[in-house]
Amino acid sequence: MPTKNDDRPGRRELDPTFTRGYVHIPHLRDKLPWLYSLHPTVDTQNRLARALRVSPSQLSTWLNGVRHSDARTIAAVNPDSVPIKHFQSFVDIWGLPTEILEVTDLAEFRSAIQHFEGGRGAWDKLLRAVSDDDDAIEIIPEAATRGLVDPDDEEEAGIARFPVGDRLMLRVAAQTFRHGMMLEQDRFGWTSLRPNPRWLPTDVAGALVFPRQLPDQPARFARLEVPGLHRILVILSGMPLPAPVLELLLRRPIDVGSLNYMATVLQDRLTATPDECRLFSRRFVAATPV
């Protein structure tokens, strides 16, 4: 943020300073054009701000830093930096290891991301084209109230947080689609919630729900056990997926080769009949009680 002292000539510009609460990414402003070129939808600063759920002006402050000046000096504080509470969301957008984002040499950075991109699998590329925080997927806790909540523990960057041990229901409206699948990713990998070994059908009517609800019985909820970041992927389709794909979904966890094969099937279907297949994704955090 410029001040009235910025217009005074002859002042010495000091090296940037960095404070606690931010993660500094060397040359971030220079790296962004390369990052934009890799992403299927986040290709401008405004779209990056939207993906992070912050205003464009707030993102601009992170990139340029806050400028402080007096009669003789001028300096930027926290340029090319992302607040800690938003850093993981920033990393997740690009799907790159943190070590690559923090490379200090620009030539080395360009070489690293080109090499990394060339090695991506079909599943990874498919996921990057799907929004991470689509509230079409409802996350319904069994408890109607959570009592007093510390503001510091509230949702960060739009990601819902639930204590480990909470009981949840996941639901998405099926719209006009007749078949649905629901997958979950946690720190152990990907598993299929629907279908699963105990309930193989993929046909849905009205809504795709996990856990499966029983007619004329109280609502059922699943216990949240694994701490950390979770991602739910919902696939709605007018026609069932091929039998080999459904068989692969029953593996626990689903191996990378199976996911890449399923991605090619989904991509072909999305390309050939885009109105017959939709993908939704949403993340949430399972927090260990302190």
C-alpha positions in Angstrom: 0.0 0.0 0.0 1.7 3.2 -1.1 2.1 6.2 1.2 2.5 9.9 0.7 6.3 9.4 1.2 6.5 7.2 -1.9 6.6 10.2 -4.2 9.6 11.8 -2.6 12.8 11.4 -4.7 16.2 10.2 -3.5 15.0 7.7 -1.0 16.8 4.3 -0.6 14.8 1.2 -1.2 15.5 -1.5 1.4 15.3 -5.2 1.0 11.8 -6.7 1.7 11.1 -7.9 5.2 8.9 -10.9 6.1 6.9 -11.4 9.2 5.3 -14.3 11.0 2.0 -15.6 9.7 3.0 -15.6 6.0 4.7 -18.2 3.8 7.2 -16.5 1.4 7.3 -17.9 -2.1 10.4 -16.5 -3.9 9.6 -14.7 -7.2 5.9 -15.6 -6.9 4.8 -12.8 -9.2 7.2 -14.0 -11.9 6.0 -17.6 -11.4 2.3 -17.0 -11.7 2.2 -16.7 -15.5 3.8 -20.2 -15.7 1.3 -21.6 -13.1 -1.6 -20.0 -15.0 -0.4 -21.7 -18.2 -0.7 -25.1 -16.5 -4.2 -24.8 -15.0 -7.4 -25.5 -17.0 -9.4 -22.8 -15.3 -7.3 -20.6 -13.0 -5.5 -18.6 -15.6 -5.7 -15.0 -14.4 -5.2 -13.1 -11.1 -9.0 -12.6 -10.7 -9.7 -16.3 -11.2 -7.0 -17.1 -8.7 -8.6 -14.7 -6.2 -11.9 -16.4 -6.8 -10.4 -19.9 -6.3 -8.9 -18.7 -3.0 -12.2 -17.0 -2.0 -10.6 -13.7 -1.4 -11.0 -10.3 -3.1 -8.6 -9.4 -6.0 -7.3 -6.4 -4.0 -6.4 -8.7 -1.1 -4.6 -11.1 -3.4 -2.8 -8.1 -4.9 -1.6 -7.1 -1.4 -0.2 -10.6 -0.9 1.7 -10.4 -4.1 3.1 -6.8 -3.8 3.3 -6.6 -0.1 2.6 -3.6 2.1 4.9 -0.7 1.4 6.3 1.3 4.3 8.3 4.5 3.8 9.7 7.5 5.6 11.7 10.5 4.4 14.8 8.5 3.5 13.8 4.9 2.9 11.1 2.7 1.4 10.5 -1.0 1.9 7.9 -3.7 1.2 6.7 -6.1 3.9 5.6 -9.6 3.0 5.7 -9.4 -0.8 5.3 -12.6 -2.8 3.8 -14.2 0.3 0.6 -16.1 1.2 -0.9 -16.1 4.7 -0.4 -19.4 6.5 -4.2 -20.0 6.7 -4.5 -19.8 2.9 -1.3 -21.5 2.0 -2.5 -25.1 1.7 -5.4 -23.9 -0.5 -2.9 -22.1 -2.7 -0.8 -25.2 -3.0 -3.8 -27.4 -3.7 -4.9 -25.3 -6.7 -1.7 -26.1 -8.6 -1.2 -29.7 -7.5 2.5 -29.1 -7.2 4.8 -30.1 -4.4 5.7 -27.2 -2.1 9.3 -27.8 -2.8 8.8 -26.8 -6.5 6.8 -23.7 -5.7 9.5 -22.5 -3.3 12.4 -23.0 -5.8 14.4 -19.8 -5.8 15.9 -20.0 -9.3 13.3 -19.2 -12.0 15.0 -21.2 -14.7 15.0 -24.2 -12.4 11.4 -23.6 -11.5 10.3 -23.5 -15.2 12.2 -26.8 -15.9 10.7 -28.5 -12.8 7.1 -27.7 -13.5 7.4 -28.7 -17.2 8.9 -32.0 -16.1 6.3 -32.5 -13.4 3.4 -31.7 -15.7 4.7 -34.2 -18.3 4.5 -36.9 -15.7 1.0 -36.2 -14.5 -1.6 -39.0 -14.7 -5.0 -38.8 -16.4 -6.7 -38.9 -13.0 -4.7 -36.0 -11.6 -5.5 -33.9 -14.7 -9.2 -34.7 -14.5 -9.4 -33.6 -10.9 -7.7 -30.3 -11.6 -10.5 -29.3 -13.9 -13.1 -29.9 -11.1 -13.8 -27.2 -8.5 -12.6 -28.2 -5.1 -15.4 -26.6 -3.1 -18.7 -27.2 -4.7 -21.5 -26.8 -2.1 -23.7 -28.9 -4.3 -22.3 -31.7 -2.1 -24.0 -31.2 1.2 -22.1 -32.2 4.4 -24.7 -32.7 7.1 -23.6 -33.3 10.7 -25.7 -35.4 13.0 -25.6 -32.8 15.7 -27.8 -29.8 15.0 -25.6 -27.5 17.0 -21.9 -27.3 17.8 -22.0 -25.2 21.0 -19.5 -22.3 21.3 -17.0 -22.2 18.4 -13.7 -20.2 18.7 -13.5 -17.8 15.7 -10.0 -19.1 15.1 -11.3 -22.5 14.5 -14.0 -21.5 12.0 -13.8 -22.5 8.3 -10.7 -21.3 6.5 -10.8 -20.4 2.8 -14.3 -22.0 2.6 -13.2 -25.5 3.8 -15.6 -26.9 6.4 -14.0 -28.4 9.6 -15.5 -31.2 11.7 -14.0 -32.8 14.8 -12.8 -36.4 14.4 -15.5 -38.6 15.8 -18.4 -36.4 14.4 -21.0 -38.3 12.4 -21.8 -37.0 9.0 -24.1 -37.5 6.0 -23.1 -36.6 2.5 -25.7 -35.8 -0.1 -25.9 -34.4 -3.6 -29.1 -33.9 -5.7 -29.1 -36.3 -8.6 -30.9 -33.8 -10.8 -31.9 -35.7 -14.0 -29.1 -38.2 -13.7 -30.0 -41.9 -13.1 -26.6 -43.2 -11.8 -24.2 -41.9 -9.2 -20.9 -42.7 -7.6 -19.2 -41.1 -4.6 -15.5 -41.4 -3.9 -13.5 -40.1 -0.9 -9.8 -39.2 -0.6 -8.0 -39.0 2.7 -4.3 -39.4 3.7 -4.5 -43.2 2.9 -5.7 -42.7 -0.7 -9.0 -43.0 -2.6 -11.9 -45.3 -1.7 -15.4 -45.6 -3.1 -18.3 -44.8 -0.7 -21.0 -45.5 -3.3 -20.9 -48.2 -4.7 -19.2 -50.3 -2.1 -18.9 -54.1 -1.4 -22.1 -54.0 0.7 -24.1 -52.0 -1.8 -23.2 -52.4 -5.5 -26.1 -50.6 -7.4 -25.3 -47.2 -8.8 -28.8 -46.2 -9.7 -30.2 -43.2 -7.8 -33.5 -41.5 -7.4 -33.7 -37.9 -6.2 -30.3 -37.8 -4.4 -27.1 -39.7 -4.0 -26.5 -40.2 -0.3 -23.9 -41.7 1.9 -24.3 -43.6 4.1 -27.2 -45.5 2.5 -30.5 -44.6 4.0 -33.0 -47.4 4.9 -36.8 -47.0 4.2 -38.9 -46.0 7.2 -35.8 -45.8 9.4 -34.1 -42.9 11.2 -31.4 -41.1 9.3 -28.1 -42.8 9.3 -24.7 -41.0 9.6 -21.1 -42.2 9.1 -18.5 -41.7 11.8 -15.5 -39.5 10.8 -12.3 -41.3 11.9 -9.3 -40.2 9.8 -7.8 -36.8 10.7 -6.7 -34.4 8.0 -8.0 -33.1 4.7 -10.7 -35.1 3.0 -12.0 -34.7 -0.6 -15.3 -36.0 -1.9 -15.8 -36.6 -5.6 -19.3 -37.2 -7.0 -19.9 -38.6 -10.5 -23.4 -38.3 -11.9 -24.2 -40.0 -15.2 -27.1 -40.8 -17.3 -25.8 -44.3 -18.0 -23.9 -46.6 -15.7 -20.1 -46.7 -16.1 -18.7 -49.9 -17.7 -18.5 -52.9 -15.5 -14.7 -53.0 -15.4 -14.7 -49.5 -13.9 -17.2 -50.4 -11.3 -15.1 -53.4 -10.3 -12.0 -51.2 -9.9 -14.0 -48.9 -7.6 -14.4 -51.7 -5.1 -10.6 -51.9 -4.4 -9.5 -50.4 -1.0 -7.7 -48.2 -1.6 -8.1 -47.7 -5.3 -4.7 -47.9 -7.0 -3.3 -45.2 -9.2 -3.5 -47.3 -12.4 -7.2 -47.9 -11.8 -7.8 -44.2 -11.2 -6.1 -43.3 -14.4 -8.1 -45.8 -16.4 -11.3 -44.5 -14.9 -10.3 -40.9 -15.7 -9.9 -41.8 -19.4 -13.4 -43.4 -19.4 -14.9 -40.3 -17.7 -13.0 -37.9 -20.0 -14.3 -39.7 -23.1 -17.8 -39.5 -21.7 -17.5 -35.8 -20.8 -16.2 -35.0 -24.2 -18.7 -37.1 -26.2 -21.9 -36.3 -24.2 -21.2 -33.5 -21.7 -24.9 -33.3 -20.7 -24.8 -36.9 -19.7 -22.1 -36.7 -17.1 -21.2 -34.3 -14.3 -18.5 -34.2 -11.7 -18.6 -32.4 -8.3 -15.9 -32.1 -5.7 -15.8 -30.8 -2.1 -13.2 -30.8 0.6 -13.4 -30.7 4.4 -11.0 -31.1 7.3 -11.3 -33.6 10.1 -9.7 -31.9 13.1 -8.3 -33.8 16.0 -9.8 -32.4 19.3 -7.2 -30.5 21.3 
